[in-house]
């Protein structure tokens, strides 16, 4: 991600989960084993709404996103973690917006995933949130850096009982036995 000027983040909440029928049809294009497809359909029917169906959705959505991966080869700066995507673009704003529109059309028309909101182009100097971390370009070195939000560090230290925070926001380390 060196010399990246523009960033786009696609989070799971940005994409509507396809209907079961649509998902099974897509799977039929990739999977020849009808018994496996029938088993997947049974999982969907029997899975209570909640964690099981969400996990199954996330797993099967990877089939959709693998098609995005294949078509993102021209973007050298592209990372996908499950259904989270980070795309880095170079060039001027007009070129980046044209690439963004092309990507949005590809996702909605070719892959047939419905976006909940329009994709947004963000300056790398402004930064974006990706997988609970902040990514932004540091002006001095012109490189994209990963920053861990203070709240995430505090949360982890509190969870590990390694520190406490007083009412007036003073931090104190806790000794472990």
N, C-alpha and C positions, 0 to 999 in steps of 0.2 A: 504494500500500500504506500510505497514511496511516491512522493509528489502528487498525491491525490488531491484534487480540488473540490470534488463533489461527492456526497455520500447519500445513499438511499438505504433505509432499513425497512424490511418487511417482517412483521411479527405475526404470530399465529392469530392474534385478534384482528389483524387487517384482512384476513381471508375467511370468507364464509365456508363452513364445512359442507362439502357436497352431500346431496341426498344419497341415501344408501343405494338406490337403484343406479344412480349415475356413477357411484363409486364401483359397484359390481360390474357395470358395463366397461369401465376403464380397465378393471382387473382382467376381464375376459380377453382384452386385447393383449395382455401380457402373460396370462396364465392359461395353460391349455387343460389342466387337470380339473374337470368338472366336480369331482368329489371335494377338492380343496375349496373351490368356489362355493359349493353348497355349505361346507363347514363354516366358512366366513359369514355367509348369510345367516346361518343359525346363531352364530355368535352375536350378530347384530340384533336379531330378534330376541334373544334370551338375555342379553347383557342389560342390567339395570342402567338407567340413565345415570351417569356419574363417572367415576374413575375408570371403570372397565371400558365403557364405550368411548371415553375420551382417549384412553391409551390406544385402543384399537384404531380410532380415527387418526391419531397422530402417526401411528405406524403405517397405515394405508395411504395417508397423504404423502408419504415419502415417494410413492410411485408417481404422483403428480409432479412433485418437486424434482425428481430425477430427470424429468423432461425439461424442466427449467435449467437444471445443471447442464444438460447437453447443449442447450441453445445459448448458454451464457459463456461458452468457451471463448468468444471474442472479447469478453471482459476479462482482462488479466487479473483484475482486482475484485474477486468475488469469493465470499465465504458463506457456507450454509452449515448451520448446526441444527439438525432436525428440521423444524419448519421455520426457523429464524434465518433470515438472509441479510447479508450486508454486501452492498455493491459500491465499489469505488470507481469514480469516473474522472477522466482528465478532460482537457479542452475548455473552451469557453462555455458560458452558461447556455447559449443557444444550442450548441452541440449536445450538451448534457441533457437538456430538456427534450431534445429530439430522441435521444437514446432512451430516456425515461418513458416517453410516450410509446415508443416501439416495444419496450418491455411490458408496459401495462396492457397494450393490445395483445401481445403474445400470451400473457397469463390469462386474460379474459376470453380471448377468441380461440386460440389454438389449444390451450390446455383446459379451457372451460372451467377455470376457478373464478368465482365471483369475489371481487375485492370489496371490502366493507367501506373503504374510503380511497380517495385518490392517493397515489404514491407522491411523496414529497421529496424534492431535491433540497439538500441542506449543504451549506458551505462547510468544508472540513474544518475550517477555523472556528466555526460556531460549535461544531461537535454534535454527536448523537449518542443516544443510549442504545447499547446492544448487549443483550444477555446480562443485564444488571450492571454493566460497566459503561464508562463514558469513553468515547473515542473522539479525539480532536487533534488537529494539527498544531504543533508548537511552532510559533512564528520564527524563533531564533534558529532552529535547525531545519524547518520546513518538513518535518516528518510527522507521521500520524502516530500518536501515543495512546496507550491504554491507561486510564485512570480509574482507580477503585474509589467509589464514592465513600465519603466519610461515614455515612449512615450504615453502609454495609459492613465496614470495619468495626464500628461500634456494636452493631447487632451481633456479629460473630464473637467479639470479646465478651460481651454480656452473656451470650449463650454458653460460652466456655467457662464462665465465672472467673474470668481473668481480670476483670475490673468492675468498678461500680461508679455510678454517676450520682452526684448529690443533687439536691433540689436546685441549687444555683449553678448547675452545669459544670461542676468541677469533677475531674476524672481522678480516680484513685486505683492503683493496681491492687489486686487481691493476691495474697500469698496462698500457694497451694500446699496442702498438707503433705 
